[in-house]
Amino acid sequence: VAIVAGAPRTLGPSQEETGGVFLCPWRAEGSQCTLLPFHLNDETRHVGSHTFQTFKARQGLGASVVSWNDNIVACAPWQHWNALEKTEEAEKTPVGGCFVAQLQNGHRAEYSPCRANTMSQVYVKNGFRDDRRYCEAGFSSVVTQAGELVLGAPGGYFFLGLLARAPITSIVSSYRPGTLLWHVPNQSFTFDYSKPEYYDGYRGYSVAVGEFDGDLSTTEYVLGAPTWSWTLGAVEILNSYHQTLHKLHGEQMASYFGHSVTVTDVNGDGRHDLLVGAPLYMESRADRKLAEVGRVYLFLQPRGHHVLGVPSLLLTGTQLYGRFGSAIAPLGDLDRDGYNDEDTEEERESALPALAWQVRGSSGTPAGNARPGYWWDGVCENTVLSAVLPPVTRDVETRDLGALARPGTRGAAAGPGEVAGGRGRRHSGHVAGRPAEGGASRRGPGAGRARVLSETALVRGERARTVNRPRSRHGPAGLRELRSASTGLESGGRSWTWVAGPAGDGGGGGPPEVPGNLSRRGSGGPESRAVRPT
C-alpha cells in the first residue's frame, strides 16, 4: 500500500510552481516520498498553419489525484493553452489537463479534453457556444470501477461547467510522446445550455459516481453546481447519455450547496445514497443574527424508480465560520456495525482547529449520529493524498485525501514544498512526524489540528478570493480570476488550498467568496450572484 500525494505548489525544473506528485510507501515508521517524473516544461508545437502552446507554470499539478489499478491520474486544472493561426489566436486560457502515470511499466500520458484549435473570433461569432477554453478540467475528478476517468470542469461552456469522460485505457493507448492529446475514443462531454439558471453555475465543481437508476450495468454521474440559479446551488445525477435523472436544489442562496458530494450506502439497504455539502449555509440564532456554520444533506435512495427529493437527514455545523461540509468522504464500516460511515470536514477560522466529523450509518433514517473523530496534529498544506490500494481490498474507487492518520497516532502529512515550520521553510516530504515546535504555517501561527477518521478520510479546504469577473456570455465584461490566498494559483473558476489545519491570513478558509455582478445577461442585465453577507 502506498499514498499518492499531490503538491500543487512544488517547483518544476525551471523553478516555476508547476506542481508535483509524490509516491509515499505507507509504513508505520514513516518513509521517504518519491517524486513521480512528468514532463513539466512549456511546449510549443507547429502543425501546418497552426501553432499550439501549452503553459505549465502555476498549473497546479496534483490539485486532484485519483488512481485505478496501477494507473495514477493527477490533474492540473490551471494549465493554460493557446492556439495561433497567422494573426489570429484562441487566447491563452486555463483549459486544464491531466497526467497519467503507470507504475509498473513507467509509461506516461498527458490528456487535456478541452483543448481546441478554434480561434477567438469564431467563439465571438457563435455567441460563445460550446466554449471550453476556460474548462479547468480536473478541478474535480473520480474514476469508476471500470476505469473511466470522470473530470469536473466548472469553467467549461463559459462557466456553466461541464463533465468530461474518457476511459483511462483509451488515454494511455492514444498517447504518443510529443503529441498534444485532446481527443480519444469514447470521449464525451455534457451539453451546453442556454437556460439562464445554468449561467455561471460551475457544474462539475464536485463529482462522484454511483448507481441511481436500478440498472447495475450502468453508472450514473453526480455533479455539484454550487452557484446554479443565481447561487441557489444544485446537484444533478446524470445517466450515461448525460440526461438528468435527478436534480436536487439548495435551500439557501449563496450556501454553496454542491460544493462537495459523495456516494455511499449509509443505511445498508444495498442502494447508493447521496451526501451533499453546503459549507456557507447560515442559520438564524437566538440573537436573531445569521451564523455561517455549514450544513450537510443526506439523501437516502428510495426503493423503486422514485425521485430523490426531501433530504432524510440534515447535519448542521456548530462552529461560527466553521464551513462544515467543506468535504465529505465515505469511510466504510469503521465501527463494524454493518453500516458504512462517512466523514465530513469542518474548517474553522483563525487559530482554531479544523474538525472532521464521523457520520455513523444505520438502518432507516439516521439521526444524531455525527461525532468527532481523532485529532491530527500538525500542518498539511496544499497537499492532496490518494490511497493506492490493492484491488482485492478496494470496494470503492479511490478517494482524494487531505489528511490521514491511524487512530491513536499523531503526526503530520506533508510533502516537499510545504511549510512545516517557519515561513518559507521547505519540508523534505514525509507522511509522519510533526512540524517544528512553535513553527508558523502560511495560514497563521502555530500548527493546525484536524480530526480524521481513517487512513482513507478526505479532509480538504479551500480559500480563494475574487479578483475580477468573467466576460458575460451575451455581452462584454471583464475576465474572472480566482487567486488562492495561500497558493497564489491563478484560476478561471476556483483555486484550491488543501489543508488539514486552521485557515489563517488572506481571506479565511472555505469556499471562495460569492462575487456579485457575474451575469451572462450582458452589462445591462440583473446581477446573477448574491453577495455573501458579512
N, C-alpha and C positions, 0 to 999 in steps of 0.2 A: 504494500500500500504506500502511496506517495501523495503528496499535496502539490497542486499546481498553484502558484501564487502569481497573480498579475500585479505589476507595479507600474502604473501609467506614467510615472514621472522619472523613470530610470533614464540615465543618459545613454545615448546611442554612440556609434563610432565617431561621429562628428561633434560630440559633446553637446548635442541637442537633446531635448527631452522627448525622445521617441517612444518611451515606454519599453517594458520588457516583461518576460515571462520566466519564472523560476520553477524548477522541479525540485521538490524537497522531500526526501525519504522520511516517512513517518516512523520515528523511533522515540521511545520514552526518554532516552538520554539526550535527545537532540541530535541534529545533523546539519551538515553544510548544504545549502541550496546551490543548484547549478543553473546557470543562465542558459535557456534554450536559444540556440542561434537562429536568427531570421535575417533576411536582407532588409536593412533599415535605412538605406540611403535613398535620397530622392532619385527619381528616374525620369528620363526623357526618351521617348520613342518616336521615330519618324516612320509613318506608314502612308505611302502615297503622298497626297497633298496635305495630310493631317499630321499634326504634332501633338503627342499626348504627354502630359506631365503629371507625375504623382509626387506629392509633397508629404513627407513623413515626420517632419519636425512637429512636436506637440500633437501627435496623432492620438495619444492616449492608449497605446497598445497595452492590453491587459485590463481595460475597463470592464469587460465581461469575459468570462472564461468558462468553457464547458468541455466535457470530454465524452467520448464514445469509443468503446473498446480501447485500442491503443492510440486513438486519434485525439489530439488536444486542439481545440479551436479557441483562439484568443483574438478578440476583436479590438479594433482601433477606430472608434466612431468619429474621431475628428481628423481622419486622414483626408487631405484635400486633393482635388483633381481638376485639371483643366484640359480642354481640347481646343486647338487652334487650327484654322484653315485660312491661309493668306492673311487678310486683315481682320478676320472675324475670330471670335473666341466664345467658348461656352461660359466662361468666367470661372475663377478659382473658387471652389465651393467644397464644403465638408460632406462628401458622399459617404465616407466611412469605408472600412474594409476589414477583412478577417484573414488571419493566418492559420494554416493547418500544419501541425507537426505530427508525423507518425513516429512513434518512439522506437518501434522495432527495426525499421529499415532506414530511419533517418531522413526520409523524404519530407519536403516542404512544399506548400502550395499557398498561393495568395488569391483571394477572391473578393471582388467588390461589385455586388449586383447592381448598384445604382449608377455606375459609370455609363457614359454615352458619348457619342461624337456629334451630338446636336448642338448647333450654335445658339447663342443667346437670343438673337433676333427671331429665331424660329419659335422659341418659347413665348416671346412677347406677342408675336403674330397670332399664336394659338391660345392666347389668354392664359398662359402658364399651365395649360392642361398637361397632365402626365409629367410634370416637372419633378424629377427625382434628384436634382442637383444638391439639395440640402438634406439628404436622407439621414445621415449619421447612422448608417447601417451597423448593427452590432451594439447599439446603445443598450439593448437588452437581448438576451439570447437563451435558447434552450435547444436540446437535442431529443428527438423522440427515440423510443427504444429500437425503432427500425433504422436509426441512423440518419434521419432527416434533420438538417440544420434549419432552425427557425430563428430569423433575425427580426427584431423590432427596430424600426427606423422612424422615430417620431417627427423628423423633419421632412419626410417624403411628401410628394404632391403639395409642395409649398406649405408645409407644416400641418396638413391634415394628418399625416402619418401613414405608415403602411407596414405590412408584414411581408417579408421575403422568405421564400422556402427553396431549399435545394438539397438533394442527397449529398452527404459527405463523400461517398464513393464517386459521384459524378464530378465533384470539385477536384478530387485527387487525380482521377483518370484524365481529366481535360487539361490540367495544368502542365505547361512545359516551362522550364527555366527561361526567364527573359520575356515571357508573354505577359500581357495585361488581360487578365481573365475577368470578364464581367457577364458572361452568359454560358450556362451549362445545360445539358439535357435535364428535362423535368423540373426546370426552374419555374417559379410562379410568384406573382405579386397580388396583393389585394387591390381593389379597384379605387380609382379616383372618384370623388363625389363632388357634386355642385350644390349640395344642400347646405344652407348657412350654418346649421348646428354643428357641422363637421369642421368648419373653418378653424384653423389653429387648435385642433382637438388633440394633437400629439398621440394619435393611435400608434400603438407599439411602444409606448413608454415603458410598459412591462409586458412580459409574455409568459405563457405557460401552456401546457398541453394536457389533454385528458380525454375521458370518454363521457360524452353527454347526449348521445342520440340513441343509445341502446344497441348499437351495432358494434360489436367488439372488433370487427375487421377494419374499422376506420378510426381515425384520430381527429379530435376536434381541437381548435386553437383558441386560446383565451388571450385577449389583448386589452390592456388598460389604456384609457384615453382620459387623463385627469382633467383636461381643460375642454372637453367636449361640451357643446351647447353653452357657450359663454361661461365656462369654468364650473358648470354643474358637475361634470365628470361622468364617465360611463365605463362599463366593462362589457365587451362583446365576446360571444362564443360563436365561432365560425366553423362551418364544415369544410371538407376538403376542396369544395368549389368556391370557398370564400363567401358563402351565403350565410346570413345571420340567423342562427338558431335561437339565441337568447341575447337580450340586451338589458343590462342592469344599470339603473340610473343612480347617481348620487343624490343625497337628500339635502345637501347644503352647498351653496355657491362657494367656490374657492377652497373647498375642503381637500382637494386633490384626491378625490375618490378614483381609485385605479392606479395610484402611484405604485402599488405593489399588488401582485396576485400570486396565489399558489393553489395547487390542486392536490387533494389527498382524500382518502376515505376516513372521515372523522368518526362516524358512528358505527363502523364495522358492518355495514349492510351490503358491502360489495359494490357500491356505486361511488363514483368520484364526487366529492363536494368541493366547494369553492370558497376561498377566503380572500377578501379584498381589503386593502389598507387605505385609509384616508387620513394621513398624518397631520393635516391642517384643520381637522374638524374642531369646531368651537362649541362648547356647551355653556348654557346660561346658569350661573351660580346664584347662591342665596343673596349675594350683594347686588344682584341684577347686572353684573358685569359678565362679559363674554370671556371665557378662558379657552385658549387654544391648547388642546390636550391630545387630539388624535383619536381615531376610532378604527376598529376592525370589524368587518361584517362577515358572518358565516352564513353561507347559503347551502343548505342540505339539499341534495338532489332527490326529488320525489320519485316514487315508483311510476313506471309508465312514461309516456311522452308528454309530461307536464312541463310547463314553462317555469324556470326558476323565477321566483317573484320576491315575496317578502323575506327578508333575512330571518333565519332561525335563531340567531344569537347576535347580540351587539356587545362588543367589548370596548369600553371607553377608557382612555388613559386617565391617570390621576395627577400627573405632574404638569404644571403650567409650562407650556412650550416644550413639552416632552417629545412631541412628534411620534406618539405611539402609533405603530403600524407602518413605520418607515420601511420595514422589511418583514416578510413572513416566510417561513421555511418549514416544510414537513420534516419531522424528526424520526418517523417510525414509532414503534411502540416502546417508549423508554421505560415505563413502569411495569411492563409485562402484564397489563390487564386485558390484553386482547384488542385494544383500540389504539389507533395511531394518534400521536401527539404532535403539536405544532409549536413553532417558536415565532414570536413577533417582537420586533425591536422597538424600544423607546429611547430616543436620543435626547438627552437633556441639554440645557443651555449652560454656559459659563463653566465653572469647575465642578459641576455636579456630575455624577457618573451616568453612563448610559446603561440601560437595562434591557435584558431580553427575557420575555415572559413566556412560560410554557402554558399552552392551552391543552388540557387533558381531553382526549377523546373519550366518548362514552356512547352507549346506545341511546336512541331517542334524541332529544334536544339537549345538548349540554348546557349547563348554566353554572356560573360562578366557578369555573374550572381554571381560570388564569392564575398563575402563581409564579413568583420569581424563580430563577434558576440558580446557576453557580456564578460566583464572582470570577472575573478575569482581570487581573491587574496588569497594567502596562498600556502601551500605545500601539495601535495597529493602524497606521495612517496610509491612505492611498494604496491599499492592497486588496486584491481580490483573490480568494482562495477557492479551489475546486478539488474535491477529493477524486483521485483516480482509484476506483475500487475494482477488485477482481470481479469479473462478470458473474461468478457464481453467487456472490453476496449482494449484488446490486438488484434491488427490486423496483427502483425508480431511477429515472435518468439523473445524472449528477447535477447538483445544485451549486451555485456560487457560495462562497463562504467569505465572511469578512472578519471573523474571529472564531477561534475554536480552542477547546480545552477538554481534557478529560475531567470528569467530576472529581473534585478534591485536589486538583493540581492548580498551580498558579504559574503564569508565565506570560510572555508577550509574543504575538505572531508578527514578524516583521520581515522585510526584505531589503535588499540593497536600495539605497536611495531614500529610505525612510528616516525620519528624525527619531532617534532613540533617546537622546538626552542632550539638551542644549541646542540652541538654534544653529542650523547649518551643519550640524554634525551628521555624517553619513553612517548608516548602520551597515554592518558587514553582511547581515542577512541570515536569519535562522528562525526556527519555529520553536523556540524555547527561550527561557531567560527573562530578565526584567531590564528596563531602562536604568540608566544611572540614577542614583538617589538624587532627588531634587532637580532632576532634569526637566527642561521645559519643552513641550511639544509645540508644533506650529499652531495648535488650537488653544493655547493657554498654558498657564503654569502647571507644573506637576504632571503626573502620569494619569491617564484616564483609566476608568474601570468599567467593565462591561460584564453583564451576566450572560453566560452561554449555557446551552443545554446539552450539547452533543458535539462529537467530532465533526458532524456534518451540519451544524447550525449556521444559518446565514445571519450575519449582523452587518448591515450596511447603512450608511448615512450619506447625506449629500448636502452640500452647501453651495449656493450659487446666487448671483445677483444679476439683475437685468441691466445690461449696459446700453442696449439700444433696442430696436424693434424691427421685425421683418417687413419686407415690402408687402403691400397688400396684393392679393391675387388679382383684384379688379381695379386697382388704382395705384398711383405712386406712393411710396412710403420709404422708410429707411431700411437699414439692414439690422436684423436682430442678432445679437450675440450674447452668450452667457459666458461669464468668466468665473471659474470656481475661486472662492475666497482663499482656499488653501493650495490649490494646484496651479492656478493661473491658466488652465487649459481653455482655449477658445472653443466655442461651440455654437452651432446654429440652433440648438434645441435645448440642451441642458449640459451641465458639467458635473461629473461625478466626483465625490470625495468618499472613499471607502474608509470608514473609521470604526474603531472599537473603543471609543472613549468620548469625552465631552466635546461639544462644539465650543469654539472659542472666538478668537478675534475674526473680524472681517465678515460680519453679516449673520452669524449664528448658524446653527445646524438645521438639517432637514431639507425639504424640497425647496426649489427656487422660489423667490418671491413671485407672487402672481402679478404680472405687469398690467397696466392699464393701456387703453388705446392700441390694442393689437387687433385690427379689423381687416378682414378680407373684403369689406364692402366699399373700399375707396375712402379717400380722405374726407368725404362729406358724410359718410355713414356713421351710425352709432358705434360706440365702443363695444368691442366684443369680449372685453375682460373686465371683471370686477376687481377693484383694487383691494388688496387684503387689508383689513382694519389693523390699526396699530394701537 
